[in-house]
Amino acid sequence: MRTADRSIDLPRPDRQAKPKKAKAPKSPKTDRLASVAFENERQKRQKQREKEEAEAVKVRANREAAIKKAEAALETAKRDHEQKAAEIEKDFAAVQRRVAAEEERWQEIERTA
């Protein structure tokens, strides 16, 4: 039998209908127990949510501290680099002055010779 040939209201011939479970009659005691269980579960979820939020705050604080530490290390390295570069430029200028003086001395020797 094809699906299109069957009516929607008819049960499928290859499956039996499941018997419905009988519900227990409600009593004030079961209502209270259910209410207490629901409230306990709600409190449990709330505590779990608070715990996760506290963990997220801790992770965020650790991340921010790591970022600040990395930025401070970068700033220190930058200052060290600039200081070394300034020293190298100073040494380079001194070498250039020595080269110019030596060139001038050589020119003087060539003129007198």
Residue pairs with C-beta under 8 A, 6 or more apart in sequence:
1 13
6 12
11 17
24 30
